[in-house]
Amino acid sequence: MADIEFGRNQFGAPTMTRGDRRFRDFASQLTSDIQNYAPDCLELLQCIDDVVSGRSAYEEFEGNSSVVRCTSAGVTVESLGPVPSGTTYGVDEARSLILTYFDFLAPSVEDRKRHLRTWEQEHGGPFPGRHLLRLDKD
């Protein structure tokens, strides 16, 4: 996957600062719809896992600016703006980008654990993708 980096603009809002332009739609979805709420990254990972594992044929995450659709064909980010557009990513690409953003929002093990606890409290159970979160090292 392309090397993507996130940072903050002059107003403190998250933004993609470097990386392959092909990932712009997904990076835009993360920075504008997830914003600073890291548990929603876990929600996106769960949508992907539900489809990949066969628990669901289709999952969707709708935000303010776009909708993420997870199917067996991949993960599609469709803009909800005035000029609709969409880009499809492979499952591994999507997971990697989501995890990069999660790490940007939760740079320490303690931060990741805190956001994981929030997700688990909101969903009433353990997060199945816990192994993806690198909770054992900083």
Secondary structure, DSSP 8 states (H G I E B T S, - for coil): ----EEEE-TTS-EEEEES-GGGHHHHHHIIIIITT-THHHHHHHHHHHHHHTTS-S-EEEE-SSEEEEEETTEEEEEE-SSS--EEEE-HHHHHHHHHHHHHHH--SHHHHHHHHHHHHHHHTS--TTGGGG-TT--
